[in-house]
Amino acid sequence: MIQATISRNATGQVTAFKLTGHADSGAYGQDIVCAAVSVLAISTINGIEQVARLQPVVQSDETNGGLLIADFTKLDLANTQLQTLLESFTLGLNDVATNYGDYIRVREQTR
């Protein structure tokens, strides 16, 4: 199961996200939950870097997969483009979880 954690500060701004685990909803190369989450995460990071022109701190397990941590705490959290992209990411993850709840769990935490 994919565990997705969205971290927010006291004012509700997204400060980080963490994705761990594997969906295992299908055979390798046919796992639509993994594909959906991967596309959401990669396009969000790409959008932050290329549209908002910000550099988040990103950690991933390139060899085994199953881990992606993105930290935005060193960025301008009030940046509208950043927060819009992150809210869109959160909505997308929650939509995937609504339809495929056996394979992904999304939780939010306030730090």
C-alpha atoms as a printed R data frame, in Angstrom:
    type eleno elety resid chain resno       x      y       z
1   ATOM     1    CA   MET     A     1   0.000  0.000   0.000
2   ATOM     2    CA   ILE     A     2   1.151  3.536  -0.735
3   ATOM     3    CA   GLN     A     3   1.184  5.782   2.319
4   ATOM     4    CA   ALA     A     4   0.921  9.467   1.413
5   ATOM     5    CA   THR     A     5   1.454 12.120   4.066
6   ATOM     6    CA   ILE     A     6   0.777 15.795   3.390
7   ATOM     7    CA   SER     A     7   2.312 18.119   5.994
8   ATOM     8    CA   ARG     A     8   0.858 21.554   6.633
9   ATOM     9    CA   ASN     A     9   1.830 24.441   8.866
10  ATOM    10    CA   ALA     A    10  -0.504 26.159  11.314
11  ATOM    11    CA   THR     A    11  -1.876 28.435   8.571
12  ATOM    12    CA   GLY     A    12  -2.758 25.478   6.318
13  ATOM    13    CA   GLN     A    13   0.041 25.836   3.783
14  ATOM    14    CA   VAL     A    14   1.525 22.601   2.470
15  ATOM    15    CA   THR     A    15   5.111 22.340   3.733
16  ATOM    16    CA   ALA     A    16   6.069 18.825   2.584
17  ATOM    17    CA   PHE     A    17   4.803 15.530   1.293
18  ATOM    18    CA   LYS     A    18   6.025 11.991   1.707
19  ATOM    19    CA   LEU     A    19   5.117  8.939  -0.358
20  ATOM    20    CA   THR     A    20   6.179  5.474   0.797
21  ATOM    21    CA   GLY     A    21   5.383  1.925  -0.200
22  ATOM    22    CA   HIS     A    22   4.060  0.229  -3.298
23  ATOM    23    CA   ALA     A    23   0.458 -0.008  -4.455
24  ATOM    24    CA   ASP     A    24   0.689 -3.599  -5.726
25  ATOM    25    CA   SER     A    25  -2.639 -3.143  -7.506
26  ATOM    26    CA   GLY     A    26  -1.400 -4.904 -10.617
27  ATOM    27    CA   ALA     A    27   1.548 -6.562 -12.262
28  ATOM    28    CA   TYR     A    28   4.729 -4.544 -12.757
29  ATOM    29    CA   GLY     A    29   4.112 -2.141 -15.623
30  ATOM    30    CA   GLN     A    30   0.333 -2.447 -15.248
31  ATOM    31    CA   ASP     A    31  -0.154 -1.006 -11.770
32  ATOM    32    CA   ILE     A    32  -2.513  1.901 -12.484
33  ATOM    33    CA   VAL     A    33  -2.469  3.195  -8.895
34  ATOM    34    CA   CYS     A    34   1.327  3.375  -8.889
35  ATOM    35    CA   ALA     A    35   1.237  5.057 -12.287
36  ATOM    36    CA   ALA     A    36  -1.348  7.620 -11.156
37  ATOM    37    CA   VAL     A    37   0.534  8.528  -7.978
38  ATOM    38    CA   SER     A    38   3.855  8.680  -9.831
39  ATOM    39    CA   VAL     A    39   2.470 10.992 -12.511
40  ATOM    40    CA   LEU     A    40   0.893 13.269  -9.907
41  ATOM    41    CA   ALA     A    41   4.107 13.476  -7.864
42  ATOM    42    CA   ILE     A    42   6.514 13.933 -10.781
43  ATOM    43    CA   SER     A    43   4.355 16.510 -12.542
44  ATOM    44    CA   THR     A    44   3.949 18.431  -9.282
45  ATOM    45    CA   ILE     A    45   7.696 18.538  -8.646
46  ATOM    46    CA   ASN     A    46   8.330 19.474 -12.289
47  ATOM    47    CA   GLY     A    47   5.726 22.235 -12.078
48  ATOM    48    CA   ILE     A    48   7.258 23.633  -8.913
49  ATOM    49    CA   GLU     A    49  10.702 23.670 -10.514
50  ATOM    50    CA   GLN     A    50   9.750 24.849 -14.000
51  ATOM    51    CA   VAL     A    51   6.620 26.968 -13.512
52  ATOM    52    CA   ALA     A    52   7.128 28.405 -10.033
53  ATOM    53    CA   ARG     A    53  10.929 28.405 -10.540
54  ATOM    54    CA   LEU     A    54  11.544 27.017  -7.054
55  ATOM    55    CA   GLN     A    55  13.896 24.216  -5.953
56  ATOM    56    CA   PRO     A    56  12.374 21.959  -3.300
57  ATOM    57    CA   VAL     A    57  14.496 19.488  -1.379
58  ATOM    58    CA   VAL     A    58  13.633 16.090  -2.863
59  ATOM    59    CA   GLN     A    59  14.700 12.670  -1.640
60  ATOM    60    CA   SER     A    60  13.852  9.469  -3.495
61  ATOM    61    CA   ASP     A    61  14.898  5.853  -3.721
62  ATOM    62    CA   GLU     A    62  15.939  5.637  -7.363
63  ATOM    63    CA   THR     A    63  16.858  1.943  -7.103
64  ATOM    64    CA   ASN     A    64  13.920  0.371  -5.298
65  ATOM    65    CA   GLY     A    65  11.251  3.047  -5.671
66  ATOM    66    CA   GLY     A    66   8.641  3.338  -2.994
67  ATOM    67    CA   LEU     A    67  10.007  6.539  -1.474
68  ATOM    68    CA   LEU     A    68   9.608 10.177  -2.407
69  ATOM    69    CA   ILE     A    69   9.950 13.003   0.088
70  ATOM    70    CA   ALA     A    70   9.563 16.620  -0.984
71  ATOM    71    CA   ASP     A    71  10.299 19.402   1.504
72  ATOM    72    CA   PHE     A    72   9.218 22.974   0.794
73  ATOM    73    CA   THR     A    73  10.049 24.542   4.170
74  ATOM    74    CA   LYS     A    74  13.050 26.450   2.809
75  ATOM    75    CA   LEU     A    75  10.922 28.022   0.071
76  ATOM    76    CA   ASP     A    76   8.529 30.956   0.151
77  ATOM    77    CA   LEU     A    77   5.466 29.055   1.384
78  ATOM    78    CA   ALA     A    78   3.255 32.037   0.566
79  ATOM    79    CA   ASN     A    79   4.095 31.639  -3.132
80  ATOM    80    CA   THR     A    80   0.723 31.260  -4.847
81  ATOM    81    CA   GLN     A    81   2.023 29.032  -7.640
82  ATOM    82    CA   LEU     A    82   3.674 26.697  -5.133
83  ATOM    83    CA   GLN     A    83   0.563 26.309  -2.993
84  ATOM    84    CA   THR     A    84  -1.728 25.943  -6.025
85  ATOM    85    CA   LEU     A    85   0.398 23.127  -7.402
86  ATOM    86    CA   LEU     A    86   0.541 21.421  -3.999
87  ATOM    87    CA   GLU     A    87  -3.217 21.734  -3.421
88  ATOM    88    CA   SER     A    88  -3.826 20.279  -6.884
89  ATOM    89    CA   PHE     A    89  -1.484 17.391  -6.012
90  ATOM    90    CA   THR     A    90  -3.379 16.809  -2.769
91  ATOM    91    CA   LEU     A    91  -6.727 16.789  -4.571
92  ATOM    92    CA   GLY     A    92  -5.404 14.302  -7.112
93  ATOM    93    CA   LEU     A    93  -4.063 11.967  -4.421
94  ATOM    94    CA   ASN     A    94  -7.362 12.083  -2.566
95  ATOM    95    CA   ASP     A    95  -9.244 11.264  -5.787
96  ATOM    96    CA   VAL     A    96  -7.019  8.227  -6.352
97  ATOM    97    CA   ALA     A    97  -7.568  7.161  -2.720
98  ATOM    98    CA   THR     A    98 -11.340  7.548  -3.095
99  ATOM    99    CA   ASN     A    99 -11.347  5.182  -6.060
100 ATOM   100    CA   TYR     A   100  -8.554  2.809  -4.982
101 ATOM   101    CA   GLY     A   101  -8.578  2.936  -1.191
102 ATOM   102    CA   ASP     A   102  -7.258 -0.613  -0.889
103 ATOM   103    CA   TYR     A   103  -3.962  0.538  -2.425
104 ATOM   104    CA   ILE     A   104  -3.342  4.070  -1.148
105 ATOM   105    CA   ARG     A   105  -3.946  5.908   2.105
106 ATOM   106    CA   VAL     A   106  -3.648  9.711   2.300
107 ATOM   107    CA   ARG     A   107  -3.328 11.526   5.590
108 ATOM   108    CA   GLU     A   108  -2.657 15.113   6.493
109 ATOM   109    CA   GLN     A   109  -0.735 16.341   9.478
110 ATOM   110    CA   THR     A   110  -0.137 19.778  10.922
111 ATOM   111    CA   ARG     A   111   3.344 20.599  12.109
